[in-house]
Amino acid sequence: MLTRYAGMTPKSQSYLFTFGLALTLIGMIVTDMWLPMVAGAIILAALAVESWIRILYIIPMKKELKELTVRLTRLEHK
């Protein structure tokens, strides 16, 4: 799931999925189409949570790992 939406920035993806989840929840309140809306809400909730986890934890961790490898190579060359 992490590489499926490569055309958008992760922050845009998280906003999109959160907005879609909000629209789905509003649709559940307004209409009587519960089964499709519940399925959509579950899927969008999973996508929204995954995108927020990616923004808050995975991307900063990758940046920190890259910085640590650069520091390690500098120390090895000294």
N, C-alpha and C positions, 0 to 999 in steps of 0.2 A: 504494500500500500504506500510505502514511502516514496517510491519513484514513479508512481502512476501519473501524477499531475506535475510533470516537469516544466510545463509552459508557464506556470504561475509561481509567484514567490510564495514561500510558506506562510507568510503573514496574510497575504491575500486569500490563500486557501482556507486559513482558519476563519477569517471573516466570512467567507462565502459559506462554509459549512455551518457556522454558527447562525448565520442569517437564514439559511435553508432549514435548519432545525427549528428556529423560531417560527418561520412560516408554516412548517408542518404541524407544530403544536397549536398554532392559531387555527389552522385548518381542521384539526381534530376537534377543537371547541366549537367551531362554526358549523361543520357539516356532520352528516351521519355516516360517512365512509370510514369507519373505524379501522377495519382490517388493513387496507392499503396504507392508511396514515400511520398506524402503529409500526408497520414494517418499515416505512420510510423514516419514521422518527428513530427507530433503533439503528438503522444504517447511518443516518446523518449524525446521530449522537456518537457513534463509534468513530466516524470520520473527523468530527469536530474535536473529540478528545485526543485522537491520534495527532491531529495537526497542532493542537496546543502543546502537547507533550514534546513534539518535535521542536517547536519554537522555544519552549522554556528550558529543555534539557539536552536534546540530542545535538542541535546545531551548536550551542555554546560548548558542549563537550568535544565535538569534532574540532572546533577552533582551538580549544585549549590543548588538545592532543597534538595538533599541527604545530603549535607554538613550542610544546615540549620536545617534539622531535627535532625542531630547528635548534633549540638550546642544546639538546644532546649531541647533535652533529657538530655544533660549534665547540662543545667541550671535548669531543673526541679529536678534533683537529688541533686543539691546543696542546 
